[in-house]
Amino acid sequence: MRIDDEIATLTHSQVGTDSGGLAIGLELIGNPGLSKKNPLERHYRDVLCSRIHTPQNDAICLSLGKSALKITT
C-alpha cells in the first residue's frame, strides 16, 4: 500500500468516526447543541464540511480498489 493510500484510508475512517460521534453527542444534548454558543456545533460543521473536500469518499474507495487489484490507468 502506498503512503497516499494509507493517508486516504485514515481520512475516510476518521471522518466517518468523527461525524458519528458528534452526531450522537448532539442527539444527547438536543437543540442546544446546535446553538452557535456550543463548541460542538462548530466541530460538527467542520466534520460535515470535510466530507465534501478532496479527497471525497468515492474517490478514496476507487483509488484503494485500484491499488488492491493492481490496476493502473
C-alpha positions as CSV (number, residue, x, y, z in Angstrom):
1,M,0.0,0.0,0.0
2,R,1.3,3.4,-0.9
3,I,1.6,6.3,1.5
4,D,-1.2,8.1,-0.3
5,D,-3.4,5.1,0.1
6,E,-2.7,5.0,3.8
7,I,-3.5,8.7,4.3
8,A,-6.7,8.4,2.3
9,T,-7.7,5.4,4.3
10,L,-7.1,7.2,7.5
11,T,-9.0,10.3,6.3
12,H,-12.0,8.1,5.2
13,S,-12.1,6.3,8.5
14,Q,-11.6,9.4,10.7
15,V,-14.3,11.5,9.1
16,G,-16.8,8.7,9.5
17,T,-15.8,8.2,13.1
18,D,-15.9,11.9,14.0
19,S,-19.2,12.6,12.3
20,G,-20.8,9.6,14.1
21,G,-19.5,10.5,17.5
22,L,-20.5,14.1,17.2
23,A,-24.0,13.2,15.9
24,I,-24.5,11.0,19.0
25,G,-23.3,13.9,21.2
26,L,-25.6,16.4,19.5
27,E,-28.5,13.9,19.8
28,L,-28.0,13.6,23.5
29,I,-27.8,17.3,24.0
30,G,-30.7,18.1,21.7
31,N,-31.4,21.6,20.2
32,P,-29.0,23.5,22.5
33,G,-26.2,21.5,20.8
34,L,-27.0,23.3,17.5
35,S,-26.5,26.8,19.1
36,K,-23.5,28.8,17.8
37,K,-22.6,29.2,21.5
38,N,-22.0,25.5,21.8
39,P,-18.5,24.3,20.6
40,L,-20.0,21.0,19.4
41,E,-21.9,22.9,16.7
42,R,-18.7,24.2,15.2
43,H,-16.9,20.8,15.4
44,Y,-19.9,19.2,13.7
45,R,-19.9,21.7,10.9
46,D,-16.2,21.2,10.4
47,V,-16.6,17.4,10.2
48,L,-19.6,17.7,7.8
49,C,-17.6,20.1,5.5
50,S,-14.6,17.7,5.5
51,R,-16.8,15.2,3.6
52,I,-17.0,17.4,0.6
53,H,-13.4,18.4,0.4
54,T,-10.8,16.5,-1.6
55,P,-10.4,13.6,-1.4
56,Q,-14.0,12.6,-1.3
57,N,-15.0,9.1,-0.1
58,D,-15.9,7.8,-3.5
59,A,-12.5,8.8,-4.9
60,I,-10.8,7.2,-1.9
61,C,-12.6,3.9,-2.3
62,L,-11.9,3.9,-6.1
63,S,-8.2,4.5,-5.5
64,L,-7.9,1.9,-2.8
65,G,-9.8,-0.7,-5.0
66,K,-7.5,0.0,-8.0
67,S,-4.4,-0.3,-5.7
68,A,-5.6,-3.6,-4.2
69,L,-6.3,-5.0,-7.6
70,K,-3.1,-3.5,-9.0
71,I,-5.0,-1.7,-11.8
72,T,-3.1,1.2,-13.4
73,T,-4.7,3.9,-15.5
